[in-house]
């Protein structure tokens, strides 16, 4: 068992490249959404 297959990712293939890329996309997308939302809330253009 690799170190990446421990913790909350306890399923077969958790350390595969596709799972890592998918997780990174979700995390970065969420961060980008929060930044855009915060900027729109702080500086309304309309």
Backbone as a printed PyTorch tensor [residue, N CA C, xyz], in Angstrom:
tensor([[[  0.8550,  -1.1790,   0.0000],
         [  0.0000,   0.0000,   0.0000],
         [  0.9000,   1.2410,   0.0000]],

        [[  0.6130,   2.1560,  -0.8780],
         [  1.3980,   3.3820,  -0.9230],
         [  0.8990,   4.3560,   0.1300]],

        [[  1.6980,   5.3640,   0.3910],
         [  1.3140,   6.3740,   1.3830],
         [  0.1030,   7.1780,   0.9350]],

        [[ -0.1000,   7.3170,  -0.3960],
         [ -1.2340,   8.0900,  -0.8800],
         [ -2.5550,   7.3390,  -0.7450]],

        [[ -2.4960,   6.0510,  -0.4740],
         [ -3.6960,   5.2250,  -0.3730],
         [ -4.1540,   5.1010,   1.0800]],

        [[ -3.7490,   6.0060,   1.9290],
         [ -4.1290,   5.9740,   3.3370],
         [ -4.9930,   7.1850,   3.6600]],

        [[ -5.4980,   7.2480,   4.8590],
         [ -6.3280,   8.3790,   5.2690],
         [ -7.7390,   8.2290,   4.7450]],

        [[ -8.3260,   9.3300,   4.2430],
         [ -9.7120,   9.2820,   3.8040],
         [ -9.8440,   8.6730,   2.4160]],

        [[ -8.7420,   8.5500,   1.6780],
         [ -8.7870,   7.9970,   0.3240],
         [ -8.5240,   6.4920,   0.3770]],

        [[ -9.3670,   5.7550,   1.0580],
         [ -9.1600,   4.3230,   1.2480],
         [ -9.9290,   3.5260,   0.2090]],

        [[ -9.5930,   3.7000,  -1.0530],
         [-10.2080,   2.8790,  -2.0840],
         [ -9.1690,   2.5560,  -3.1370]],

        [[ -9.4090,   1.5030,  -3.8740],
         [ -8.4510,   1.0610,  -4.8860],
         [ -8.3330,   2.1180,  -5.9790]],

        [[ -7.1150,   2.4820,  -6.3000],
         [ -6.8740,   3.4820,  -7.3220],
         [ -6.8600,   4.9080,  -6.8020]],

        [[ -6.8310,   5.0790,  -5.4960],
         [ -6.8410,   6.4290,  -4.9300],
         [ -5.5760,   7.1940,  -5.2820]],

        [[ -4.4890,   6.4710,  -5.5480],
         [ -3.2360,   7.1400,  -5.8830],
         [ -2.9750,   7.1460,  -7.3910]],

        [[ -4.0170,   6.9030,  -8.1880],
         [ -3.8460,   6.9370,  -9.6350],
         [ -3.7860,   8.3830, -10.1140]],

        [[ -3.2120,   8.5770, -11.2650],
         [ -3.0790,   9.9230, -11.8050],
         [ -4.4150,  10.5860, -12.0540]],

        [[ -5.3870,   9.8210, -12.5430],
         [ -6.7020,  10.3930, -12.8350],
         [ -7.3890,  10.8840, -11.5650]],

        [[ -7.2930,  10.1280, -10.4940],
         [ -7.9280,  10.5480,  -9.2370],
         [ -7.2680,  11.8010,  -8.6840]],

        [[ -5.9560,  11.8900,  -8.8190],
         [ -5.2410,  13.0600,  -8.3180],
         [ -5.5970,  14.2910,  -9.1390]],

        [[ -5.6520,  14.1410, -10.4620],
         [ -5.9990,  15.2720, -11.3310],
         [ -7.4360,  15.7180, -11.0680]],

        [[ -8.3450,  14.7820, -10.9120],
         [ -9.7410,  15.1220, -10.6510],
         [ -9.8820,  15.8540,  -9.3130]],

        [[ -9.2060,  15.3720,  -8.2920],
         [ -9.2570,  16.0320,  -6.9910],
         [ -8.6680,  17.4350,  -7.0670]],

        [[ -7.5670,  17.5770,  -7.7710],
         [ -6.9320,  18.8960,  -7.9060],
         [ -7.8490,  19.8660,  -8.6390]],

        [[ -8.5470,  19.3850,  -9.6630],
         [ -9.4710,  20.2530, -10.4010],
         [-10.6190,  20.7160,  -9.5120]],

        [[-11.1640,  19.8220,  -8.7050],
         [-12.2350,  20.2070,  -7.7850],
         [-11.7440,  21.2420,  -6.7720]],

        [[-10.5740,  21.0230,  -6.2300],
         [-10.0480,  21.9320,  -5.2100],
         [ -9.7370,  23.2940,  -5.8110]],

        [[ -9.0270,  23.3170,  -6.9430],
         [ -8.6730,  24.5870,  -7.5750],
         [ -9.9070,  25.3120,  -8.1090]],

        [[-10.8710,  24.5560,  -8.6120],
         [-12.1160,  25.1690,  -9.0610],
         [-12.8800,  25.8050,  -7.9210]],

        [[-12.9060,  25.1500,  -6.7870],
         [-13.5730,  25.7090,  -5.6100],
         [-12.8880,  26.9670,  -5.1140]],

        [[-11.5640,  26.9630,  -5.1110],
         [-10.8250,  28.1470,  -4.6910],
         [-11.0800,  29.2950,  -5.6600]],

        [[-11.0460,  29.0140,  -6.9610],
         [-11.2910,  30.0530,  -7.9670],
         [-12.7000,  30.6140,  -7.8220]],

        [[-13.6820,  29.7480,  -7.5900],
         [-15.0590,  30.2020,  -7.3880],
         [-15.1540,  31.1300,  -6.1850]],

        [[-14.5180,  30.7630,  -5.0950],
         [-14.5820,  31.5910,  -3.8930],
         [-13.9110,  32.9420,  -4.1030]],

        [[-12.7990,  32.9700,  -4.8360],
         [-12.1170,  34.2380,  -5.1060],
         [-12.9930,  35.1350,  -5.9750]],

        [[-13.5750,  34.5710,  -7.0310],
         [-14.4370,  35.3620,  -7.9140],
         [-15.6550,  35.8670,  -7.1570]],

        [[-16.2590,  35.0170,  -6.3540],
         [-17.4280,  35.4180,  -5.5640],
         [-17.0700,  36.5320,  -4.5730]],

        [[-15.9200,  36.4100,  -3.9220],
         [-15.5050,  37.4230,  -2.9550],
         [-15.2440,  38.7610,  -3.6400]],

        [[-14.6130,  38.7310,  -4.8140],
         [-14.3330,  39.9740,  -5.5220],
         [-15.6210,  40.6320,  -6.0150]],

        [[-16.5650,  39.8210,  -6.4890],
         [-17.8350,  40.3800,  -6.9440],
         [-18.6370,  40.9480,  -5.7800]],

        [[-18.5240,  40.3400,  -4.6220],
         [-19.2440,  40.8340,  -3.4530],
         [-18.5860,  42.1120,  -2.9260]],

        [[-17.2790,  42.1610,  -2.9160],
         [-16.5720,  43.3190,  -2.3840],
         [-16.6100,  44.5050,  -3.3280]],

        [[-16.5650,  44.2490,  -4.6280],
         [-16.5090,  45.3230,  -5.6140],
         [-17.6120,  45.1320,  -6.6590]],

        [[-18.8400,  45.4620,  -6.3090],
         [-19.9280,  45.3060,  -7.2930],
         [-19.7440,  46.2700,  -8.4510]],

        [[-19.9070,  45.7730,  -9.6710],
         [-19.6960,  46.5880, -10.8650],
         [-20.9730,  47.2700, -11.3400]],

        [[-22.1100,  46.7080, -10.9790],
         [-23.3730,  47.2800, -11.4820],
         [-24.0270,  48.1460, -10.4300]]])
